[in-house]
Amino acid sequence: MFRLLLTLLLLVGVQHSSAKGAEPRLFQVRFGKEVFSESYTGRVYVFLSRGSKEPRRGPDWFTPEPFLSLDVENWQPGASLDLSTSDPAVRKFPKGFDQLDLTGMVAQAVVRFNPHDRHVGTGTGNGYSKPVRLGPNLTVSLPVVQVVPERKARESQRTKVVTIQSKLLSEFHHRPVELRAAITLPLGYQANSNHRYPVIYEIPGFGGTHLDARQWQRHQRQRMNTKGVDFIKVLLDPSCPLGHHVFANSANNGPYLDALVQEFIPEIDHLFRTDAREYGRFLTGHSSGGWSSLWIQVNSPKTFGGTWSTSPDPVDLRDFQRINVYEPGEKMFVDNQGQRRPLARMNGRIMLWYDDFSHMEDVLGFGGQLHSFEAVFSPRGVDGLPVLLWNRKTGEINPDVAESWKKYDINLILQNHWQELEPDLKGKLHVFMGDLDTFYLEGATMLLRETMVKLGSDAKIVILPGKNHMNLFAGGLDRKIEEEIAAQYLEHQNSKPSE
């Protein structure tokens, strides 16, 4: 679900000096036609930082620094836009922003020109200013003079990028929409020109894409002949404007599961020498990718030979990170005793709170992790946006929206449809979760395990003691998963006719 931030392990609290009744500051932002030639409607930001990196690269989840945002309509090139810290129309994070002395911080403006990229300060096509150090002058000019370039992949003989325009998604959104993936070919692929290879489809977690450099490097280091099996590895891109689409068909993101199964996988089978049988395709993924891989397997049980899902997002919505969204009167920000709800922990210390994180996402706009769930699970409102599950000020849960989420409750789906699903899911469900998950995800997975046991399923759901979201793979879990996939492939290698 959440990006694996190494900075968490080196967490240093960022202190902001406060000054009661700090004087308001005025940020003046403008852009020229050379940056964006049309009038602009959307959200404008000013990010602030005391660190050395450009503020636009924030906010960091675990050490978020202050930032502002303002929605504008028909803002013309060359016209100056004022963002005042005293303007009630300007959104501010954190809630105590008005008490902060910003002197000495670095400010940087961002204009979200590209509405189709979930990233703000690093989103392709978005404009940004040069960083400016704040001094005693309370009025600061931040002209937007640069645009974020498109990220390019470095392909090689063994690593390829595949991009197709999806007819299904393009028709849904009334604009061109692409599906993307990075392909890593086995070491002997070029030499063995007649050999077909099984495929492992991997879905990154929240914030990850097919261009994730660390995952690319891990794929390129893949071992040859795991139990005598070489794999083609496909790193899918799960990103969309509203966050992580998890390859689910949804009212807001569109038919991503259908597009994957009906359009993208056939294209990959066409381009590469894949073993295009049911037991020649496997799924894996971590966090939001863990939920995705499990969802795909359950909803397309005959397309894939099994999933190995790790630390999945909530698979039972009676425990949505310790919140029962179905319980009448349940709130997101506080529990039944009125105690503030934590969202993340590390080494016994609470690192994030629900109310703070929800407020940060509200100021940031579309594309955040929590709102990403609403983009998938909620119906589409009359305004064309996902209907909100919880009130952003009070945390109160809308019971009608919660009811609509049931069709994405994996455990509930398995309970209600097990008789018809069991034959096609036999031997295919594998889930690994730490019992100290950083984001409190273990409870939902434990509920899934209870259900699978009651149903007599052979699903393998493993709770690893002492492991969290970040260190689950320490000790060789990735190797173990690949060996299990190889063993399953060998078991069924000759059991199905070629398609």
Secondary structure, DSSP 4 states (H G I P E B T S, - for coil): -----GGGGG--PPP--B-TTPPP-EEEEEE-TTT--S-EEEEEEEEEESSSS-GGG---SSS---EEEEEEEEEPTT--EEEETT-TTSEEESTTGGGB--TT-EEEEEE---TT-S-STTSTT-EEEPPEE--S-SEEEEEEEEEPPPP-----SSEEEEEEE-HHHHHHHTS--EEEEEEE--TTTTT-TT--B-EEEEE--TT--TT-HHHHHHHHTPPS-BTTB--EEEEE--EETTEE-TT-EETTTEEHHHHIIIIIHHHHHHHS-B--SGGGEEEEEETHHHHHHHHHHHHSTTT-S-EEEESPSPSSGGGSSS--TTSTT-BSSB-TTSPBPEEEEETTEEEEEHHHHHHHHHHH-TT-HHHHHHHHHSPBPTTSSBPPSB-TTT-BB-HHHHHHGGGG-HHHHHHHHHHHHHHHHTTTEEEEEETT-TTS-HHHHHHHHHHHHHTT---EEEEETT--TTTTTTTTHHHHHHHHHHHHHHHHTTTS---
